């Protein structure tokens, strides 16, 4: 609807618009008749006063008086003429200056603006749309997911139930469609039967309604949803959701597993068949203070160091890479190789239960899930929570403000090896990170970020590890959209699979220069149905082989462009 005539034709097709326009035309007809009567009476009174004027002069005088312009070039000299002029003036004020503008606005201008707004928020998508992702809410998870969908060339559309909400989403630059969550026709217009995935991240009751309605149209389309409460999982699964996740609990468990506790070994973050990707903090281990070549890590364990995290910054491994207390190693290998890592480099801490607890600042869902993960590892913890309705004073919890130094001392900040910051307020998490780093420069700080944009701020504030709720949810969903093809393991880190093409076939892994040219590391090679973990640099690549690589998002993009 680019041109005005086309817009008018579309606008006038609406029945309500046609009725409004008819009423507006009737009002204009009434004005025309009224002006004609006044013009006729003008001539009658002027003849009575002994003057004559043309018929057009009568119309001219009527319009100037009704519009209150009143040039004064033509006037009556008798009382009857003056009385008639007053009547024409007052009726002009009522009909031209009051009723006409409001009638025009109500019956034409306002509906026209409304139609323009609705045109900006589509109510359907093209019938030939296929392989798209349908989102039912715009939140931190779906915002992050949209970035990944665009990177992987997936079309998407956000369903909004209200016009104002749809327009706000559209103004932000996202693809949106207006429609009722509970109307099956909405999902027909969304071409739901052709969708690659439906992502539902509203509240539990809305999620149930949406998934149940979607299943009326399509039994096959995969549906991924988030459950706010544990008791809602069964209901959501019954209503037709393919995968139901509790992202808050998943985030808390991931934070808890990364704390320094009973074992300072490697934490597995992803697995594919026999290949495992793990991360290991160097803090308090024999690795701290050495360069990578001195550790002889590959020689002792067979693991490949595919990179290191240094407070949010990922770097490719080099022999002279320095390892310090803030370094987190990214390791790739088998279960047996990780066990060897535990034997050579893992340390076991004693007395964790009471004397050296892990502090959890924030007793919400994420904090309680982190506590559960620590308890499963037999690691002592103490939750600090301000709200008495969330936690009560006990051996595992302290009621009070985490920003109060006395409360932190009571919780054991002086002896704790780790502190996990889990409040739902990003600004508060940044404040607590800086505060704890000032109190204990040597403590491990693990922080939660709701929005991805907060991750870098938390690292600058002193956090050793940061996990984003938005990234965790988006990565989990993307992994179900492209199963066993791509996984965003951590913030900005990608594990992906690609076949060996003609450019790489016939060369050794070392000759390809993949790590040097792109920044990606080859962690495994699948050849003739067999997976080779931590491949030797001199292994020869065959045409039908498949590479499994790890690297940053930018490194992955460089690999795709080059190979």
C-alpha positions in Angstrom: 0.0 0.0 0.0 2.6 2.5 -1.1 0.4 5.1 -2.9 -2.5 7.1 -1.6 -5.1 5.9 -4.1 -4.3 2.3 -3.3 -4.6 3.1 0.4 -7.9 4.8 -0.1 -9.3 1.9 -2.0 -8.2 -0.6 0.7 -9.6 1.7 3.4 -13.0 2.1 1.7 -13.5 -1.6 1.4 -14.2 -1.9 5.1 -17.9 -2.0 5.9 -17.6 0.2 9.0 -15.7 2.7 6.9 -18.4 2.7 4.2 -21.0 3.4 6.9 -19.0 6.2 8.4 -18.4 7.8 5.0 -22.2 7.6 4.2 -22.9 9.4 7.5 -20.3 12.1 6.6 -21.8 12.6 3.1 -25.3 13.0 4.7 -23.9 15.7 6.9 -22.3 17.5 4.0 -25.6 17.2 2.0 -27.4 18.8 5.0 -24.8 21.7 5.0 -25.3 22.2 1.2 -29.1 22.4 1.7 -28.8 24.8 4.6 -26.4 27.1 2.6 -28.9 27.1 -0.3 -31.8 28.0 2.0 -29.8 30.8 3.6 -28.8 32.1 0.1 -32.4 32.2 -1.0 -33.5 34.1 2.1 -30.7 36.5 1.6 -32.1 37.5 -1.8 -35.7 37.7 -0.4 -34.7 40.1 2.4 -32.4 42.2 0.1 -35.3 42.6 -2.4 -37.5 43.7 0.5 -34.8 46.3 1.4 -34.8 47.4 -2.3 -31.4 45.8 -3.4 -30.6 43.1 -5.8 -27.5 40.8 -6.0 -26.4 37.8 -8.1 -27.1 34.3 -6.9 -23.4 33.7 -6.4 -23.2 36.7 -4.1 -25.9 35.1 -1.9 -23.7 32.0 -1.5 -20.6 34.2 -0.9 -22.4 36.2 1.9 -23.8 33.0 3.5 -20.3 31.3 3.7 -18.5 34.4 5.0 -21.1 34.9 7.8 -21.4 31.2 8.7 -17.6 30.9 8.9 -17.4 34.1 11.0 -15.1 35.8 8.6 -17.6 38.7 8.2 -15.8 40.9 5.7 -18.6 43.6 6.1 -18.8 44.4 2.4 -22.4 43.3 2.3 -24.8 44.1 5.2 -28.4 44.5 5.9 -29.9 47.8 7.0 -33.2 46.6 8.6 -33.8 44.8 11.9 -35.2 41.8 10.1 -32.0 41.6 8.0 -29.8 41.9 11.1 -31.8 39.2 12.9 -31.4 36.9 9.9 -27.6 37.6 9.9 -27.4 36.6 13.6 -29.2 33.3 12.9 -26.9 32.5 10.0 -23.8 33.4 12.2 -24.9 31.2 15.1 -25.8 28.3 13.0 -22.5 28.6 11.2 -20.7 28.4 14.6 -22.5 25.3 15.5 -22.4 23.4 12.1 -19.2 24.6 10.5 -16.9 25.3 13.5 -18.1 22.7 15.9 -20.0 19.8 14.3 -18.1 19.7 11.0 -14.6 19.2 12.5 -15.7 16.6 15.0 -17.8 14.8 12.5 -14.9 14.6 10.1 -12.5 13.4 12.7 -14.9 10.8 14.1 -16.2 9.3 10.9 -13.1 9.7 8.6 -9.8 10.9 10.1 -9.7 8.7 13.2 -10.7 5.5 11.3 -8.1 6.4 8.7 -5.4 6.7 11.3 -6.5 3.5 12.9 -6.4 1.7 9.5 -2.9 3.1 8.9 -1.8 1.7 12.2 -3.3 -1.7 11.5 -1.6 -1.7 8.1 1.7 -1.3 10.0 0.9 -4.3 12.1 0.1 -7.1 9.6 -2.6 -9.7 10.5 -1.2 -12.4 8.3 2.0 -13.5 6.7 2.5 -14.7 3.0 1.0 -18.1 2.2 4.3 -19.3 0.8 6.2 -18.7 4.1 8.0 -21.9 5.1 10.6 -22.9 7.7 10.1 -19.8 9.9 10.2 -19.5 13.7 7.1 -18.2 15.5 7.7 -16.3 18.7 4.8 -15.4 21.1 6.6 -12.9 23.3 9.5 -10.3 23.1 11.7 -10.8 26.2 15.4 -11.1 26.9 15.4 -14.8 25.7 13.7 -14.1 22.4 15.6 -10.9 21.7 18.8 -13.0 22.0 17.3 -15.8 20.0 16.4 -13.4 17.2 20.0 -12.4 16.8 21.0 -16.0 16.4 18.1 -16.8 14.0 19.3 -13.9 11.8 22.9 -15.2 11.9 21.7 -18.7 10.8 19.3 -17.2 8.1 16.0 -18.2 9.7 12.9 -16.1 9.2 10.9 -15.3 12.3 7.7 -13.5 13.3 6.6 -12.3 16.7 2.9 -12.7 17.5 1.4 -9.8 19.5 -2.2 -9.9 20.8 -2.7 -6.1 21.1 -2.3 -3.4 18.4 -0.3 -1.0 20.6 2.1 -3.8 21.6 2.4 -4.9 18.0 3.3 -1.3 16.9 5.8 -1.0 19.7 7.5 -4.2 18.6 7.5 -3.0 15.0 9.0 0.3 16.0 11.9 -1.6 17.5 12.6 -3.2 14.1 11.3 -6.7 14.6 8.9 -8.7 12.4 5.5 -8.8 14.0 2.0 -10.0 13.3 -1.2 -9.0 15.2 -3.5 -11.8 16.3 -5.4 -13.3 19.2 -3.5 -16.0 21.2 -6.6 -18.1 21.6 -8.0 -17.9 18.1 -7.1 -20.8 15.8 -7.4 -18.6 12.8 -4.5 -16.6 14.0 -2.2 -19.6 13.6 -3.6 -20.4 10.2 -2.6 -16.9 9.1 0.8 -17.5 10.7 1.2 -20.6 8.4 1.9 -22.6 11.6 1.8 -25.9 9.7 4.9 -24.8 7.8 6.8 -23.4 10.7 10.1 -24.9 11.8 9.5 -24.1 15.5 7.1 -22.3 17.8 8.7 -20.6 20.9 6.4 -19.8 23.7 7.8 -17.7 26.6 4.8 -16.1 28.2 3.4 -17.0 31.7 2.3 -20.6 32.3 -1.4 -20.1 31.7 -0.9 -18.2 28.5 1.7 -20.8 27.4 -0.9 -23.5 27.9 -3.6 -21.7 26.0 -1.2 -21.0 23.0 0.1 -24.5 22.8 -3.3 -26.0 23.0 -4.6 -23.8 20.3 -1.6 -24.4 18.0 -2.2 -28.2 18.3 -5.7 -27.6 16.9 -4.0 -26.5 13.6 -0.9 -28.7 13.6 0.1 -31.8 15.5 3.6 -31.9 13.9 5.1 -28.5 14.5 7.7 -28.5 17.3 6.8 -26.3 20.3 9.4 -25.2 22.9 8.1 -23.4 26.0 9.3 -22.1 29.3 7.7 -23.1 32.6 7.7 -20.6 35.5 6.7 -23.1 38.1 7.6 -26.8 38.5 3.9 -27.8 38.9 3.2 -26.4 35.5 5.5 -28.7 33.6 3.1 -31.7 33.4 0.2 -29.4 32.3 2.4 -27.8 29.6 3.5 -31.2 28.3 -0.1 -32.4 28.2 -1.2 -29.4 26.3 1.1 -30.4 23.4 4.5 -28.8 24.0 7.4 -30.8 22.5 10.0 -29.5 25.0 9.3 -27.7 28.3 12.2 -26.0 30.1 12.6 -24.2 33.4 15.2 -21.7 32.3 15.5 -20.1 35.8 16.3 -23.4 37.4 18.7 -24.4 34.6 20.5 -21.1 35.1 20.8 -21.6 38.9 22.1 -25.2 38.5 24.7 -24.0 35.9 25.9 -21.3 38.3 26.1 -23.8 41.2 28.1 -26.3 39.2 30.7 -23.6 38.4 31.5 -22.8 42.0 34.8 -23.8 43.7 33.8 -26.5 46.0 34.5 -30.2 46.8 36.3 -30.9 43.5 38.3 -28.4 41.4 38.0 -30.5 38.3 36.4 -29.9 34.9 32.7 -29.1 34.5 31.1 -30.7 31.4 29.0 -28.1 29.5 28.2 -30.0 26.3 28.5 -33.5 24.9 28.0 -35.1 21.5 28.4 -38.9 21.4 31.8 -39.5 23.1 33.0 -35.9 22.7 32.8 -33.7 25.7 33.4 -30.0 26.0 34.3 -28.9 29.5 35.5 -25.8 31.4 38.0 -25.8 34.2 38.9 -22.9 36.4 42.6 -22.6 37.1 42.1 -20.9 40.5 43.8 -22.7 43.4 45.1 -25.5 41.1 48.7 -26.4 40.1 48.0 -24.8 36.7 47.9 -21.3 38.2 51.0 -19.3 37.5 52.3 -21.4 34.6 52.3 -21.0 30.8 50.3 -23.5 28.8 53.4 -25.4 27.4 54.7 -26.0 31.0 51.5 -27.8 32.0 52.0 -30.7 29.5 48.3 -31.0 29.7 47.8 -32.8 26.4 50.7 -35.1 27.1 49.3 -36.1 30.5 45.6 -36.3 29.7 45.1 -36.4 25.9 42.7 -33.4 26.2 42.8 -30.5 23.7 42.8 -27.0 25.1 40.6 -25.2 22.6 40.7 -21.8 24.2 40.6 -19.9 27.5 38.2 -17.4 29.0 39.7 -14.4 30.8 36.8 -12.6 32.4 34.6 -12.7 29.4 37.2 -12.5 26.8 37.9 -15.7 24.8 41.4 -16.3 23.4 42.8 -19.1 21.2 45.5 -21.2 23.0 49.2 -20.6 22.4 52.2 -22.4 24.0 53.2 -19.2 25.8 49.7 -18.4 27.1 49.9 -17.4 30.8 47.5 -19.1 33.2 46.4 -17.2 36.3 43.7 -17.4 38.9 41.0 -15.8 36.6 41.7 -18.2 33.7 39.1 -20.7 32.7 40.3 -23.4 30.4 38.1 -24.8 27.6 38.8 -28.5 27.2 37.7 -31.1 24.6 38.0 -34.8 24.9 36.5 -38.0 26.2 35.2 -39.0 29.7 38.4 -41.0 30.3 40.6 -38.0 29.4 38.6 -35.7 31.8 39.1 -38.3 34.5 42.9 -38.1 33.9 42.6 -34.3 34.2 41.0 -34.8 37.6 43.9 -37.0 38.7 46.6 -34.7 37.6 45.2 -31.2 38.0 42.0 -31.5 40.2 42.1 -30.6 43.8 39.7 -31.6 46.5 38.7 -29.2 49.2 37.8 -30.3 52.7 35.6 -28.7 55.4 33.3 -27.1 52.9 30.0 -27.8 54.7 30.3 -25.1 57.4 33.8 -23.6 57.6 34.2 -22.6 54.0 30.7 -22.2 52.5 29.8 -20.9 49.1 27.8 -17.7 49.4 24.6 -17.2 47.3 23.4 -13.6 47.2 19.8 -13.8 46.3 17.3 -16.4 47.4 14.9 -16.4 44.5 14.4 -19.3 42.0 17.9 -19.0 40.6 19.5 -18.8 44.0 17.6 -21.8 45.3 18.5 -23.9 42.2 22.1 -23.0 42.7 21.9 -24.1 46.3 20.4 -27.5 45.1 23.3 -28.0 42.7 25.8 -27.3 45.5 24.0 -29.7 47.8 24.2 -32.4 45.2 28.0 -32.0 45.2 28.1 -32.0 49.0 29.3 -28.4 49.0 28.2 -26.2 51.9 26.4 -22.9 51.1 24.7 -20.0 52.7 21.9 -18.0 51.0 21.7 -14.3 51.8 18.2 -12.9 51.0 16.6 -9.6 52.0 12.9 -10.8 51.9 11.7 -12.8 54.9 9.0 -14.3 52.7 11.6 -16.0 50.6 13.9 -17.5 53.1 14.0 -17.9 56.9 17.0 -17.7 59.2 18.7 -21.2 59.3 22.1 -22.8 59.1 21.9 -22.5 55.3 20.3 -19.0 55.0 20.6 -15.5 56.5 17.9 -12.9 56.2 19.3 -9.5 55.4 20.7 -7.1 52.8 23.6 -8.6 50.8 25.1 -5.1 50.5 25.4 -4.9 54.3 29.0 -5.8 55.3 27.8 -7.1 58.7 25.4 -9.5 57.0 28.2 -10.7 54.6 30.6 -11.3 57.6 27.9 -13.3 59.3 27.5 -15.3 56.1 31.2 -16.1 56.0 32.6 -13.8 53.3 36.1 -13.9 54.8 36.4 -17.7 54.5 34.3 -18.4 51.4 36.0 -19.6 48.3 33.1 -18.5 46.0 30.2 -16.1 45.9 27.3 -16.6 43.5 25.3 -13.5 42.7 21.8 -14.4 41.6 19.4 -11.5 42.0 17.0 -10.7 39.2 18.2 -7.1 39.1 21.2 -6.6 36.8 22.1 -3.2 38.3 22.1 -4.8 41.8 24.3 -7.7 40.5 26.9 -5.2 39.1 26.9 -3.4 42.5 27.3 -6.6 44.5 30.1 -7.8 42.2 32.1 -4.7 42.7 31.4 -4.8 46.4 32.5 -8.4 46.9 35.6 -7.9 44.7 36.7 -5.0 47.0 36.1 -7.1 50.1 37.8 -10.2 48.8 40.2 -9.7 45.8 41.0 -13.5 45.8 37.4 -14.9 45.9 35.8 -16.5 42.9 32.7 -14.4 41.8 30.1 -16.0 39.7 27.2 -13.7 38.6 23.9 -14.0 36.8 22.9 -11.5 34.1 19.3 -11.2 32.9 20.2 -9.2 29.8 23.1 -10.0 27.5 24.3 -6.4 27.5 25.1 -6.7 31.3 27.6 -9.5 30.8 30.6 -7.3 29.9 29.8 -4.9 32.7 29.8 -7.7 35.3 33.2 -8.9 34.0 34.6 -5.4 34.2 33.2 -5.2 37.8 35.3 -8.2 38.7 33.2 -11.3 38.0 35.2 -14.4 37.1 32.3 -16.2 35.4 29.0 -14.7 34.1 26.0 -16.6 32.8 23.3 -14.8 30.9 19.6 -15.9 31.3 19.0 -14.6 27.8 21.8 -16.5 26.3 21.1 -19.8 28.1 17.5 -19.8 27.0 18.3 -18.8 23.4 21.1 -21.3 23.1 18.9 -24.1 24.4 16.1 -23.3 21.9 18.5 -22.9 19.0 20.0 -26.3 19.8 16.5 -27.8 19.3 16.0 -25.9 16.1 19.3 -27.3 14.7 19.8 -30.5 16.7 23.4 -31.8 16.8 24.4 -29.1 14.4 25.2 -26.0 16.4 25.4 -25.1 20.1 26.4 -21.8 21.7 28.3 -23.3 24.6 29.0 -20.0 26.5 28.6 -16.3 25.9 29.6 -15.9 22.2 31.1 -19.4 21.9 29.9 -21.9 19.3 30.4 -25.6 18.7 29.5 -26.6 15.2 29.8 -29.4 12.6 30.8 -29.0 9.0 31.7 -31.6 6.2 35.2 -31.5 4.7 35.0 -29.8 1.3 37.3 -30.1 -1.7 39.3 -27.2 -0.4 40.3 -29.1 2.8 40.3 -32.6 1.5 43.8 -34.2 1.0 45.5 -31.8 3.5 46.7 -32.5 7.0 45.0 -30.7 9.8 48.2 -28.6 10.4 48.5 -27.6 6.8 44.9 -26.3 6.6 45.8 -23.5 9.1 42.2 -23.4 10.4 43.1 -22.1 13.8 45.5 -19.5 12.5 43.2 -18.3 9.7 39.9 -18.4 11.5 40.4 -18.7 15.3 38.4 -22.0 15.4 39.8 -25.2 16.9 39.1 -28.7 15.5 38.1 -30.8 18.5 37.1 -34.0 16.7 37.0 -35.6 13.2 34.4 -38.1 12.2 35.8 -40.4 9.5 34.2 -43.7 8.2 31.7 -43.6 11.1 34.4 -43.3 13.7 35.1 -40.2 15.8 38.7 -39.2 16.4 38.9 -37.0 19.6 41.7 -34.4 20.0 43.0 -35.3 16.5 46.7 -35.2 15.8 47.8 -32.2 13.7 49.2 -34.6 11.1 46.0 -36.4 10.5 45.0 -36.4 6.8 41.5 -35.0 6.0 39.3 -37.1 3.6 36.5 -35.8 1.4 33.7 -37.6 3.4 35.0 -36.6 6.8 33.2 -34.3 9.2 34.9 -31.7 11.4 33.6 -30.6 14.8 34.9 -27.2 15.6 34.7 -24.7 18.5 35.2 -20.9 18.3 33.6 -17.5 18.8 30.7 -16.4 16.7 33.1 -14.2 14.7 35.5 -17.1 14.2 32.7 -19.3 13.0 31.7 -16.7 10.5 35.3 -16.4 9.3 35.5 -20.2 8.8 32.2 -20.2 6.8 33.4 -17.4 4.6 36.8 -19.0 3.9 35.9 -22.7 3.7 
